[in-house]
Each structure stands twice: as structure tokens, then as C-alpha cells.
Amino acid sequence: MNWIFIHGLGQKPSSWNKVKDHLSADRKISCPDLFSFPDNGEAVYGRLYQAFEKYCADTGEAVNLCGISLGAVLALNYAVDHPEKVKSFILIAPQYRMPRLLLKLQNLIFHLLPENLFRASGIDKKTMIRLTNSMMSLDFRSGLCEISVPVLILCGQKDKANLKAAERLADLVPGAELRRIPNAGHEVNQEAPEEMAACIEEFSRRIAAPVTE
């Protein structure tokens, strides 16, 4: 079973390394660098999503997606737009309707932070602020009830900004399963990689198991 792991804002593909270390060696995983997509142009959400959409389409098959934060938004967006092209997906610290107040507060904090703190994320401060501003109007509620593939939602128990949205999303997506990761905050792939990997392995085995009468 092939997977695409999608990093979050402020992360890089290497942010998945600790999780991958605890996954089966034969599991095929690709970790695209969202901010190195060709022809991405100005870093706004619409362009980023189009580049991600093409990346998934270029695989030539239905995909299994695993995304955290921004990556979860992209995964959910793709699943809503292309349900026939998604086998299953895992969302970590997801939002299905962008919390405008939270994004505005986040951008205010970004404005106050020095430029050098953004370099490790692969994009500069101006680009990050532009990207988050472009996400303000995202709302996937109308398409959630149409999702029919297996869905696992993970959220750190300490991630107060996203836990309620994760719980509500689990109620809105038919058959979705929610797991809270103890002692973890927002970056579950960094803070609790072993626990997250165990959830991925169990979910993958379950959805791959043959259906019996």
C-alpha cells in the first residue's frame, strides 16, 4: 500500500523521518516538499493545492494520504474534490473550516517574529503570511458527507487549537475514527512519532484486510 505523507506549515519532508523509522520497512511512502513544487508561482493556497493535485494525479493511481495541519487541509481538499482517486486518508490536527480568528492571531504573531526564525521552514516570513491569509475562506463542510473511504483522524491531546475541530470532523465524516494522542501537542509527527506510527500501522492493516461475510 503506497502512501503520500504531507508535511505541515513550518515543516519539511524530513519532519516525517521519526514516524517512518517506526513503520514497516516495506511500506512505500513519498514525502513531497510542498514549497518546492515546480511552477507553484506565488505561494497562495490555490496555487499550492493545484500543484499538490497534479502531484497526486501524476502517480497514475488512487492514493492513500496522510497529512498534518496544512497537509491535512490539502489531503481533505483532495478527497472532497476527487473521491474516486483516494483509497483512504489520515488527518492529523485537521481543520475543515478555517478558524479566521486563529489565523489572524497567528499572522499577527508572524509579523512580530524575526525573519531568521522562518528560514528552517523553507519559506520566508512574507510568503508564510501570504499563504495563511489565502486560506481564510476555506470551508469543506458541504463535501464531508460524501466521503466514503476509510478515514482516521489524529490529534494531540494537548492541541487545544485543533482538538475540537478534529472531534467535530470525526462526527461529520461518515465512519471516521478519531484517536487522541496522549501527551502530544500540535506536531504529533515530531512529539509522538512512535505512537503515531502505531496508529498508522493498525489503520493500514485494518483497511487492507479482506472483507469476510
Salt bridges, closest charged atoms under 4 A:
ASP33 OD1 - HIS7 NE2 3.88
GLU42 OE2 - ARG130 NE 3.46
GLU53 OE2 - HIS82 NE2 2.62
ASP58 OD2 - LYS54 NZ 2.83
ASP139 OD2 - ARG97 NE 3.67
ASP139 OD2 - ARG141 NH2 2.60
ASP159 OD2 - HIS186 ND1 3.02
GLU167 OE2 - ARG180 NE 3.25
GLU177 OE2 - ARG179 NE 2.73
GLU177 OE1 - ARG206 NH2 2.48
GLU201 OE1 - ARG27 NH2 2.67
GLU202 OE1 - ARG179 NH2 2.78
GLU202 OE2 - ARG206 NE 3.27
